[in-house]
Amino acid sequence: MRLCFASNNAHKLDEIQPLLPASIELLSLADIGCEEELPETQDTLEGNARQKAQYVWDHYGVACFADDTGLEVTALNGEPGVYSARYAGPQRSAQDNVQKLLQELMGRSDRSARFRTVIALVLPGEEVQEFAGVVEGTIVGEVRGHEGFGYDPVFCPIEGNGRTFAEMTLAEKNGISHRSRAVQKLVRFLNLRLK
């Protein structure tokens, strides 16, 4: 089965590729000739994931899945949430986003947070399927580690033995991450289809 991952984020492609069975040929947006920025104008993760996947299907006719991920911080009433990528502005700077987050949390005792990923899958002639993955954790007080991307240097998952995602190898992160949990549900669904 050929399946496009509707994302321009090379880091996400690197994370998802090892999680898929060999029977699925993963295509990037570049592979299908899609060079434009995909629309993300919805106010929920579910809405954005569906919008991106539907856009690729409508314009390129390729079976695909898209994800949207948000960091939801308890003390900030779930922010940055759906606006995680552009929390500090439209330039989508991970460094600026992390600095803004640490600033917003200064002096707050509750630093609990969770990463949530929603994947929308569009297959020919079928209803859109959704798969979600969540990982609970806390926001540490300073940037730690050099792996990963986005908020990984300040997010310490409960199962992380005190390490941030950025202090883990890709394999370690994939063992517990929100995205891998959502992808595992996607893979289970696809495996049933391929039988």
RAVEN-V413993 format. One record per pair of residues at least 6 apart in sequence whose C-alpha atoms are under 6 Angstrom apart, sorted by sequence separation. I is the first residue (numbers start at 0). J is the second residue. If there is no record, write none. Layout:
# RAVEN-V413993
i: (I I)
j: (J J)
This chain:
# RAVEN-V413993
i: (41 71 72 85 121 173 71 84 120 155 39 87 120 144 155 71 87 119 143 154 70 86 119 142 69 118 142 152 52 69 118 52 117 151 152 37 69 117 139 151 116 138 116 138 48 115 137 48 115 137 147 48 114 136 146 114 136 145 113 135 136 144 1 3 113 144 0 1 2 3 4 5 44 113 2 3 112 111 112 111 110 110 44 43 73 73 72 71 71 70 134 70 133 69 132 69 68 68 132 67 132 67 131 66 130 66 65 65 64 64 93 63 63 4 5 62 2 3 4 5 62 2 4 116 115 116 48 49 48 45)
j: (47 77 78 91 127 179 78 91 127 162 47 95 128 152 163 80 96 128 152 163 80 96 129 152 80 129 153 163 64 81 130 65 130 164 165 51 83 131 153 165 131 153 132 154 65 132 154 66 133 155 165 67 133 155 165 134 156 165 134 156 157 165 23 25 135 166 23 24 25 26 27 28 67 136 26 27 136 136 137 137 137 138 81 81 111 112 112 112 113 113 177 114 177 114 177 115 115 116 180 116 181 117 181 117 181 118 118 119 119 120 149 120 121 63 64 121 62 63 64 65 122 63 65 177 177 178 118 119 119 117)
